[in-house]
Amino acid sequence: MDIRLLALMAPAEGQSGWAGLIPLAMMLGVFYFLLIAPMRRRQRQQQEMIGALKTGDRVVTSGGIYGTIVSIKEDRLTLRIADQVKIEVAKASVSGLDQPPKE
């Protein structure tokens, strides 16, 4: 390794080793506020939406299946996706409420 590179990596005279942690702490703070906090907020909103589901709601699953909730069990939903066609899906697979198309 080049001696000049080692000199750049070492703390300057009079500067403590803790001063090098300040930029790292700032980067971690930015990382938290740009990535982790919004992800937690979306996850909380998703859980609230799933908790508020009721019979008769039109939903879309993460697999792209549209249906109307017929019954709700502890961790499953029964969806009517067509006349006389019902399927059972996990509550966690619901990605959102189905919005009626705007004309």
A tleap script that builds the chain and sets N, CA, C and O, in Angstrom:
source leaprc.protein.ff14SB
mol = sequence {
  NMET ASP ILE ARG LEU LEU ALA LEU MET ALA
  PRO ALA GLU GLY GLN SER GLY TRP ALA GLY
  LEU ILE PRO LEU ALA MET MET LEU GLY VAL
  PHE TYR PHE LEU LEU ILE ALA PRO MET ARG
  ARG ARG GLN ARG GLN GLN GLN GLU MET ILE
  GLY ALA LEU LYS THR GLY ASP ARG VAL VAL
  THR SER GLY GLY ILE TYR GLY THR ILE VAL
  SER ILE LYS GLU ASP ARG LEU THR LEU ARG
  ILE ALA ASP GLN VAL LYS ILE GLU VAL ALA
  LYS ALA SER VAL SER GLY LEU ASP GLN PRO
  PRO LYS CGLU
}
set mol.1.N position { 0.829 -1.165 0.000 }
set mol.1.CA position { 0.000 0.000 0.000 }
set mol.1.C position { 0.883 1.241 0.000 }
set mol.1.O position { 1.933 1.268 0.641 }
set mol.2.N position { 0.464 2.226 -0.697 }
set mol.2.CA position { 1.220 3.473 -0.806 }
set mol.2.C position { 1.185 4.217 0.525 }
set mol.2.O position { 0.140 4.282 1.172 }
set mol.3.N position { 2.285 4.761 0.925 }
set mol.3.CA position { 2.405 5.486 2.192 }
set mol.3.C position { 1.515 6.718 2.211 }
set mol.3.O position { 1.014 7.101 3.268 }
set mol.4.N position { 1.313 7.343 1.060 }
set mol.4.CA position { 0.457 8.523 1.006 }
set mol.4.C position { -0.994 8.153 1.304 }
set mol.4.O position { -1.711 8.916 1.952 }
set mol.5.N position { -1.427 6.984 0.831 }
set mol.5.CA position { -2.790 6.524 1.089 }
set mol.5.C position { -2.994 6.246 2.573 }
set mol.5.O position { -4.045 6.563 3.131 }
set mol.6.N position { -1.997 5.660 3.204 }
set mol.6.CA position { -2.088 5.401 4.637 }
set mol.6.C position { -2.162 6.701 5.423 }
set mol.6.O position { -2.857 6.777 6.436 }
set mol.7.N position { -1.457 7.712 4.968 }
set mol.7.CA position { -1.474 9.003 5.644 }
set mol.7.C position { -2.860 9.643 5.538 }
set mol.7.O position { -3.297 10.328 6.462 }
set mol.8.N position { -3.551 9.423 4.420 }
set mol.8.CA position { -4.889 9.977 4.258 }
set mol.8.C position { -5.900 9.263 5.145 }
set mol.8.O position { -6.863 9.879 5.602 }
set mol.9.N position { -5.695 7.975 5.394 }
set mol.9.CA position { -6.629 7.190 6.183 }
set mol.9.C position { -6.462 7.435 7.676 }
set mol.9.O position { -7.421 7.260 8.428 }
set mol.10.N position { -5.307 7.824 8.119 }
set mol.10.CA position { -5.040 8.057 9.542 }
set mol.10.C position { -5.637 9.398 9.952 }
set mol.10.O position { -5.676 10.330 9.150 }
set mol.11.N position { -6.101 9.500 11.194 }
set mol.11.CA position { -6.632 10.795 11.642 }
set mol.11.C position { -5.526 11.846 11.707 }
set mol.11.O position { -4.374 11.545 12.018 }
set mol.12.N position { -5.900 13.058 11.411 }
set mol.12.CA position { -4.932 14.158 11.443 }
set mol.12.C position { -4.524 14.439 12.886 }
set mol.12.O position { -5.211 14.047 13.830 }
set mol.13.N position { -3.400 15.122 13.035 }
set mol.13.CA position { -2.935 15.463 14.384 }
set mol.13.C position { -3.956 16.345 15.075 }
set mol.13.O position { -4.472 17.294 14.485 }
set mol.14.N position { -4.247 16.025 16.335 }
set mol.14.CA position { -5.199 16.814 17.092 }
set mol.14.C position { -6.647 16.408 16.840 }
set mol.14.O position { -7.555 16.951 17.469 }
set mol.15.N position { -6.875 15.473 15.941 }
set mol.15.CA position { -8.234 15.040 15.626 }
set mol.15.C position { -8.431 13.657 16.239 }
set mol.15.O position { -7.611 12.762 16.036 }
set mol.16.N position { -9.508 13.486 16.979 }
set mol.16.CA position { -9.741 12.195 17.621 }
set mol.16.C position { -10.338 11.216 16.615 }
set mol.16.O position { -10.799 11.612 15.544 }
set mol.17.N position { -10.325 9.962 16.966 }
set mol.17.CA position { -10.905 8.921 16.117 }
set mol.17.C position { -12.416 9.020 16.030 }
set mol.17.O position { -13.030 8.506 15.095 }
set mol.18.N position { -13.017 9.689 17.017 }
set mol.18.CA position { -14.476 9.830 17.032 }
set mol.18.C position { -14.969 10.761 15.925 }
set mol.18.O position { -16.102 10.628 15.463 }
set mol.19.N position { -14.140 11.685 15.506 }
set mol.19.CA position { -14.550 12.627 14.465 }
set mol.19.C position { -14.811 11.908 13.147 }
set mol.19.O position { -15.594 12.384 12.325 }
set mol.20.N position { -14.171 10.785 12.945 }
set mol.20.CA position { -14.414 10.011 11.726 }
set mol.20.C position { -15.757 9.307 11.731 }
set mol.20.O position { -16.233 8.887 10.676 }
set mol.21.N position { -16.381 9.168 12.897 }
set mol.21.CA position { -17.687 8.514 12.992 }
set mol.21.C position { -18.846 9.447 12.663 }
set mol.21.O position { -19.958 8.992 12.395 }
set mol.22.N position { -18.586 10.737 12.683 }
set mol.22.CA position { -19.658 11.700 12.412 }
set mol.22.C position { -20.226 11.533 11.000 }
set mol.22.O position { -21.448 11.479 10.857 }
set mol.23.N position { -19.404 11.450 9.955 }
set mol.23.CA position { -19.973 11.241 8.615 }
set mol.23.C position { -20.733 9.908 8.510 }
set mol.23.O position { -21.757 9.833 7.831 }
set mol.24.N position { -20.241 8.872 9.171 }
set mol.24.CA position { -20.919 7.579 9.151 }
set mol.24.C position { -22.283 7.683 9.821 }
set mol.24.O position { -23.265 7.137 9.318 }
set mol.25.N position { -22.350 8.374 10.944 }
set mol.25.CA position { -23.623 8.560 11.642 }
set mol.25.C position { -24.594 9.369 10.794 }
set mol.25.O position { -25.794 9.093 10.782 }
set mol.26.N position { -24.080 10.364 10.087 }
set mol.26.CA position { -24.943 11.165 9.212 }
set mol.26.C position { -25.485 10.318 8.068 }
set mol.26.O position { -26.655 10.442 7.706 }
set mol.27.N position { -24.649 9.464 7.500 }
set mol.27.CA position { -25.102 8.591 6.406 }
set mol.27.C position { -26.167 7.622 6.905 }
set mol.27.O position { -27.151 7.371 6.210 }
set mol.28.N position { -25.978 7.075 8.106 }
set mol.28.CA position { -26.984 6.177 8.670 }
set mol.28.C position { -28.300 6.910 8.920 }
set mol.28.O position { -29.372 6.344 8.701 }
set mol.29.N position { -28.233 8.141 9.367 }
set mol.29.CA position { -29.441 8.934 9.581 }
set mol.29.C position { -30.195 9.181 8.287 }
set mol.29.O position { -31.418 9.052 8.238 }
set mol.30.N position { -29.466 9.535 7.243 }
set mol.30.CA position { -30.090 9.760 5.935 }
set mol.30.C position { -30.693 8.454 5.421 }
set mol.30.O position { -31.806 8.453 4.896 }
set mol.31.N position { -29.981 7.362 5.565 }
set mol.31.CA position { -30.465 6.051 5.140 }
set mol.31.C position { -31.767 5.716 5.858 }
set mol.31.O position { -32.709 5.223 5.238 }
set mol.32.N position { -31.825 5.983 7.166 }
set mol.32.CA position { -33.031 5.690 7.937 }
set mol.32.C position { -34.207 6.511 7.418 }
set mol.32.O position { -35.277 5.958 7.160 }
set mol.33.N position { -34.022 7.833 7.260 }
set mol.33.CA position { -35.137 8.689 6.882 }
set mol.33.C position { -35.563 8.520 5.425 }
set mol.33.O position { -36.715 8.805 5.096 }
set mol.34.N position { -34.673 8.069 4.546 }
set mol.34.CA position { -35.046 7.887 3.146 }
set mol.34.C position { -35.575 6.490 2.830 }
set mol.34.O position { -36.377 6.333 1.910 }
set mol.35.N position { -35.142 5.476 3.576 }
set mol.35.CA position { -35.540 4.109 3.252 }
set mol.35.C position { -36.356 3.418 4.332 }
set mol.35.O position { -37.440 2.907 4.052 }
set mol.36.N position { -35.868 3.393 5.532 }
set mol.36.CA position { -36.498 2.586 6.568 }
set mol.36.C position { -37.808 3.203 7.061 }
set mol.36.O position { -38.808 2.492 7.163 }
set mol.37.N position { -37.834 4.477 7.362 }
set mol.37.CA position { -39.042 5.112 7.885 }
set mol.37.C position { -40.218 5.033 6.901 }
set mol.37.O position { -41.318 4.677 7.323 }
set mol.38.N position { -40.037 5.348 5.610 }
set mol.38.CA position { -41.168 5.225 4.687 }
set mol.38.C position { -41.647 3.770 4.532 }
set mol.38.O position { -42.844 3.524 4.382 }
set mol.39.N position { -40.719 2.820 4.569 }
set mol.39.CA position { -41.106 1.419 4.449 }
set mol.39.C position { -41.947 0.995 5.650 }
set mol.39.O position { -42.932 0.276 5.484 }
set mol.40.N position { -41.582 1.423 6.846 }
set mol.40.CA position { -42.354 1.101 8.045 }
set mol.40.C position { -43.735 1.749 7.991 }
set mol.40.O position { -44.720 1.146 8.417 }
set mol.41.N position { -43.812 2.975 7.470 }
set mol.41.CA position { -45.084 3.677 7.352 }
set mol.41.C position { -46.013 2.934 6.396 }
set mol.41.O position { -47.192 2.746 6.698 }
set mol.42.N position { -45.488 2.507 5.236 }
set mol.42.CA position { -46.306 1.753 4.274 }
set mol.42.C position { -46.776 0.432 4.870 }
set mol.42.O position { -47.921 0.026 4.669 }
set mol.43.N position { -45.898 -0.234 5.599 }
set mol.43.CA position { -46.245 -1.508 6.222 }
set mol.43.C position { -47.349 -1.312 7.265 }
set mol.43.O position { -48.261 -2.134 7.357 }
set mol.44.N position { -47.276 -0.248 8.041 }
set mol.44.CA position { -48.298 0.039 9.045 }
set mol.44.C position { -49.640 0.344 8.375 }
set mol.44.O position { -50.683 -0.112 8.842 }
set mol.45.N position { -49.617 1.118 7.274 }
set mol.45.CA position { -50.843 1.419 6.543 }
set mol.45.C position { -51.467 0.146 5.971 }
set mol.45.O position { -52.686 -0.017 6.003 }
set mol.46.N position { -50.630 -0.756 5.449 }
set mol.46.CA position { -51.109 -2.019 4.897 }
set mol.46.C position { -51.781 -2.851 5.989 }
set mol.46.O position { -52.850 -3.416 5.759 }
set mol.47.N position { -51.173 -2.932 7.168 }
set mol.47.CA position { -51.746 -3.692 8.277 }
set mol.47.C position { -53.076 -3.078 8.731 }
set mol.47.O position { -54.017 -3.808 9.042 }
set mol.48.N position { -53.159 -1.748 8.770 }
set mol.48.CA position { -54.409 -1.090 9.146 }
set mol.48.C position { -55.499 -1.380 8.126 }
set mol.48.O position { -56.646 -1.628 8.497 }
set mol.49.N position { -55.148 -1.351 6.839 }
set mol.49.CA position { -56.126 -1.635 5.788 }
set mol.49.C position { -56.630 -3.068 5.904 }
set mol.49.O position { -57.831 -3.309 5.787 }
set mol.50.N position { -55.732 -4.017 6.132 }
set mol.50.CA position { -56.128 -5.425 6.257 }
set mol.50.C position { -57.009 -5.615 7.497 }
set mol.50.O position { -57.978 -6.373 7.460 }
set mol.51.N position { -56.676 -4.934 8.581 }
set mol.51.CA position { -57.470 -5.042 9.795 }
set mol.51.C position { -58.870 -4.457 9.659 }
set mol.51.O position { -59.779 -4.864 10.382 }
set mol.52.N position { -59.055 -3.514 8.748 }
set mol.52.CA position { -60.344 -2.848 8.568 }
set mol.52.C position { -61.211 -3.514 7.499 }
set mol.52.O position { -62.311 -3.031 7.227 }
set mol.53.N position { -60.757 -4.597 6.889 }
set mol.53.CA position { -61.547 -5.259 5.854 }
set mol.53.C position { -62.833 -5.826 6.451 }
set mol.53.O position { -62.862 -6.283 7.594 }
set mol.54.N position { -63.899 -5.782 5.642 }
set mol.54.CA position { -65.181 -6.325 6.091 }
set mol.54.C position { -65.866 -7.011 4.913 }
set mol.54.O position { -65.508 -6.804 3.754 }
set mol.55.N position { -66.843 -7.818 5.235 }
set mol.55.CA position { -67.596 -8.536 4.212 }
set mol.55.C position { -68.227 -7.529 3.248 }
set mol.55.O position { -68.798 -6.522 3.666 }
set mol.56.N position { -68.113 -7.817 1.969 }
set mol.56.CA position { -68.666 -6.946 0.938 }
set mol.56.C position { -67.647 -6.024 0.296 }
set mol.56.O position { -67.929 -5.441 -0.751 }
set mol.57.N position { -66.478 -5.874 0.888 }
set mol.57.CA position { -65.429 -5.028 0.295 }
set mol.57.C position { -64.890 -5.683 -0.967 }
set mol.57.O position { -64.715 -6.901 -1.024 }
set mol.58.N position { -64.629 -4.858 -1.983 }
set mol.58.CA position { -63.970 -5.348 -3.205 }
set mol.58.C position { -62.478 -5.116 -3.027 }
set mol.58.O position { -62.044 -4.007 -2.712 }
set mol.59.N position { -61.690 -6.179 -3.233 }
set mol.59.CA position { -60.254 -6.112 -3.018 }
set mol.59.C position { -59.510 -6.670 -4.219 }
set mol.59.O position { -60.087 -7.332 -5.082 }
set mol.60.N position { -58.213 -6.385 -4.253 }
set mol.60.CA position { -57.316 -6.974 -5.245 }
set mol.60.C position { -56.169 -7.619 -4.465 }
set mol.60.O position { -55.635 -7.033 -3.523 }
set mol.61.N position { -55.801 -8.832 -4.875 }
set mol.61.CA position { -54.714 -9.534 -4.200 }
set mol.61.C position { -53.388 -9.195 -4.854 }
set mol.61.O position { -53.346 -8.583 -5.921 }
set mol.62.N position { -52.311 -9.598 -4.205 }
set mol.62.CA position { -50.985 -9.340 -4.769 }
set mol.62.C position { -50.775 -10.117 -6.063 }
set mol.62.O position { -49.901 -9.765 -6.854 }
set mol.63.N position { -51.557 -11.162 -6.292 }
set mol.63.CA position { -51.472 -11.923 -7.532 }
set mol.63.C position { -52.325 -11.339 -8.646 }
set mol.63.O position { -52.323 -11.857 -9.763 }
set mol.64.N position { -53.060 -10.259 -8.356 }
set mol.64.CA position { -53.859 -9.591 -9.375 }
set mol.64.C position { -55.278 -10.123 -9.484 }
set mol.64.O position { -55.944 -9.870 -10.488 }
set mol.65.N position { -55.758 -10.844 -8.494 }
set mol.65.CA position { -57.118 -11.378 -8.511 }
set mol.65.C position { -58.043 -10.370 -7.840 }
set mol.65.O position { -57.809 -9.947 -6.708 }
set mol.66.N position { -59.101 -9.992 -8.563 }
set mol.66.CA position { -60.104 -9.077 -8.040 }
set mol.66.C position { -61.273 -9.893 -7.512 }
set mol.66.O position { -61.682 -10.872 -8.137 }
set mol.67.N position { -61.814 -9.496 -6.364 }
set mol.67.CA position { -62.946 -10.220 -5.825 }
set mol.67.C position { -63.632 -9.448 -4.725 }
set mol.67.O position { -63.167 -8.397 -4.282 }
set mol.68.N position { -64.762 -10.004 -4.293 }
set mol.68.CA position { -65.546 -9.429 -3.203 }
set mol.68.C position { -65.453 -10.355 -2.007 }
set mol.68.O position { -65.595 -11.570 -2.143 }
set mol.69.N position { -65.215 -9.785 -0.835 }
set mol.69.CA position { -65.075 -10.594 0.371 }
set mol.69.C position { -66.432 -11.166 0.755 }
set mol.69.O position { -67.409 -10.436 0.920 }
set mol.70.N position { -66.473 -12.505 0.894 }
set mol.70.CA position { -67.691 -13.194 1.297 }
set mol.70.C position { -67.638 -13.522 2.783 }
set mol.70.O position { -68.629 -13.362 3.495 }
set mol.71.N position { -66.484 -13.981 3.249 }
set mol.71.CA position { -66.330 -14.266 4.675 }
set mol.71.C position { -64.892 -14.001 5.099 }
set mol.71.O position { -63.964 -14.014 4.290 }
set mol.72.N position { -64.747 -13.761 6.393 }
set mol.72.CA position { -63.432 -13.462 6.952 }
set mol.72.C position { -63.177 -14.423 8.103 }
set mol.72.O position { -63.991 -14.552 9.018 }
set mol.73.N position { -62.039 -15.091 8.040 }
set mol.73.CA position { -61.603 -15.942 9.149 }
set mol.73.C position { -60.381 -15.275 9.758 }
set mol.73.O position { -60.022 -14.164 9.369 }
set mol.74.N position { -59.747 -15.933 10.697 }
set mol.74.CA position { -58.628 -15.335 11.427 }
set mol.74.C position { -57.519 -14.830 10.504 }
set mol.74.O position { -57.104 -13.676 10.610 }
set mol.75.N position { -57.041 -15.681 9.606 }
set mol.75.CA position { -55.941 -15.289 8.725 }
set mol.75.C position { -56.264 -15.501 7.248 }
set mol.75.O position { -55.372 -15.437 6.402 }
set mol.76.N position { -57.530 -15.753 6.937 }
set mol.76.CA position { -57.942 -16.022 5.552 }
set mol.76.C position { -59.199 -15.249 5.192 }
set mol.76.O position { -59.986 -14.850 6.051 }
set mol.77.N position { -59.353 -15.056 3.904 }
set mol.77.CA position { -60.560 -14.441 3.357 }
set mol.77.C position { -61.133 -15.372 2.301 }
set mol.77.O position { -60.389 -16.061 1.604 }
set mol.78.N position { -62.438 -15.393 2.186 }
set mol.78.CA position { -63.066 -16.085 1.075 }
set mol.78.C position { -63.539 -15.008 0.121 }
set mol.78.O position { -64.322 -14.134 0.492 }
set mol.79.N position { -63.061 -15.074 -1.109 }
set mol.79.CA position { -63.407 -14.085 -2.131 }
set mol.79.C position { -64.323 -14.712 -3.175 }
set mol.79.O position { -64.120 -15.855 -3.585 }
set mol.80.N position { -65.325 -13.960 -3.597 }
set mol.80.CA position { -66.141 -14.362 -4.742 }
set mol.80.C position { -65.550 -13.635 -5.943 }
set mol.80.O position { -65.570 -12.406 -6.012 }
set mol.81.N position { -65.025 -14.410 -6.885 }
set mol.81.CA position { -64.367 -13.794 -8.037 }
set mol.81.C position { -65.243 -13.863 -9.281 }
set mol.81.O position { -64.966 -13.180 -10.268 }
set mol.82.N position { -66.295 -14.678 -9.249 }
set mol.82.CA position { -67.274 -14.774 -10.329 }
set mol.82.C position { -68.513 -15.439 -9.736 }
set mol.82.O position { -68.488 -15.883 -8.589 }
set mol.83.N position { -69.601 -15.510 -10.512 }
set mol.83.CA position { -70.798 -16.185 -10.021 }
set mol.83.C position { -70.467 -17.626 -9.689 }
set mol.83.O position { -69.906 -18.349 -10.513 }
set mol.84.N position { -70.813 -18.040 -8.492 }
set mol.84.CA position { -70.601 -19.405 -8.018 }
set mol.84.C position { -69.135 -19.826 -7.960 }
set mol.84.O position { -68.844 -21.021 -7.905 }
set mol.85.N position { -68.207 -18.867 -7.971 }
set mol.85.CA position { -66.776 -19.189 -7.868 }
set mol.85.C position { -66.204 -18.441 -6.661 }
set mol.85.O position { -66.152 -17.211 -6.630 }
set mol.86.N position { -65.776 -19.229 -5.669 }
set mol.86.CA position { -65.197 -18.645 -4.461 }
set mol.86.C position { -63.823 -19.260 -4.244 }
set mol.86.O position { -63.610 -20.448 -4.487 }
set mol.87.N position { -62.899 -18.431 -3.782 }
set mol.87.CA position { -61.558 -18.914 -3.456 }
set mol.87.C position { -61.186 -18.420 -2.069 }
set mol.87.O position { -61.708 -17.413 -1.590 }
set mol.88.N position { -60.286 -19.134 -1.443 }
set mol.88.CA position { -59.801 -18.747 -0.127 }
set mol.88.C position { -58.365 -18.255 -0.287 }
set mol.88.O position { -57.527 -18.940 -0.874 }
set mol.89.N position { -58.089 -17.074 0.236 }
set mol.89.CA position { -56.754 -16.496 0.140 }
set mol.89.C position { -56.301 -16.015 1.519 }
set mol.89.O position { -57.122 -15.788 2.407 }
set mol.90.N position { -55.021 -15.868 1.681 }
set mol.90.CA position { -54.471 -15.332 2.926 }
set mol.90.C position { -54.767 -13.839 3.007 }
set mol.90.O position { -54.745 -13.140 1.995 }
set mol.91.N position { -55.042 -13.360 4.205 }
set mol.91.CA position { -55.282 -11.922 4.386 }
set mol.91.C position { -54.086 -11.105 3.930 }
set mol.91.O position { -54.239 -10.020 3.370 }
set mol.92.N position { -52.892 -11.634 4.174 }
set mol.92.CA position { -51.675 -10.904 3.822 }
set mol.92.C position { -51.521 -10.722 2.315 }
set mol.92.O position { -50.749 -9.872 1.872 }
set mol.93.N position { -52.252 -11.516 1.517 }
set mol.93.CA position { -52.116 -11.392 0.064 }
set mol.93.C position { -52.945 -10.248 -0.502 }
set mol.93.O position { -52.820 -9.930 -1.685 }
set mol.94.N position { -53.785 -9.625 0.312 }
set mol.94.CA position { -54.584 -8.485 -0.157 }
set mol.94.C position { -53.667 -7.279 -0.269 }
set mol.94.O position { -53.046 -6.858 0.707 }
set mol.95.N position { -53.592 -6.727 -1.480 }
set mol.95.CA position { -52.698 -5.589 -1.675 }
set mol.95.C position { -53.435 -4.260 -1.619 }
set mol.95.O position { -52.807 -3.212 -1.465 }
set mol.96.N position { -54.752 -4.287 -1.740 }
set mol.96.CA position { -55.482 -3.032 -1.643 }
set mol.96.C position { -56.948 -3.208 -1.946 }
set mol.96.O position { -57.401 -4.279 -2.349 }
set mol.97.N position { -57.680 -2.130 -1.744 }
set mol.97.CA position { -59.097 -2.117 -2.083 }
set mol.97.C position { -59.235 -1.819 -3.565 }
set mol.97.O position { -58.460 -1.043 -4.124 }
set mol.98.N position { -60.221 -2.436 -4.199 }
set mol.98.CA position { -60.473 -2.220 -5.619 }
set mol.98.C position { -61.225 -0.913 -5.797 }
set mol.98.O position { -62.304 -0.726 -5.234 }
set mol.99.N position { -60.666 -0.030 -6.564 }
set mol.99.CA position { -61.310 1.252 -6.844 }
set mol.99.C position { -62.162 1.105 -8.093 }
set mol.99.O position { -61.681 0.580 -9.096 }
set mol.100.N position { -63.421 1.555 -8.064 }
set mol.100.CA position { -64.236 1.471 -9.271 }
set mol.100.C position { -63.647 2.358 -10.368 }
set mol.100.O position { -63.119 3.434 -10.084 }
set mol.101.N position { -63.738 1.906 -11.623 }
set mol.101.CA position { -63.151 2.706 -12.714 }
set mol.101.C position { -63.863 4.044 -12.854 }
set mol.101.O position { -65.083 4.136 -12.719 }
set mol.102.N position { -63.065 5.086 -13.129 }
set mol.102.CA position { -63.631 6.430 -13.311 }
set mol.102.C position { -63.940 6.619 -14.779 }
set mol.102.O position { -63.171 6.221 -15.653 }
set mol.103.N position { -65.087 7.237 -15.032 }
set mol.103.CA position { -65.511 7.440 -16.433 }
set mol.103.C position { -65.213 8.827 -16.899 }
set mol.103.O position { -65.501 9.169 -18.045 }
savepdb mol mol.pdb
quit
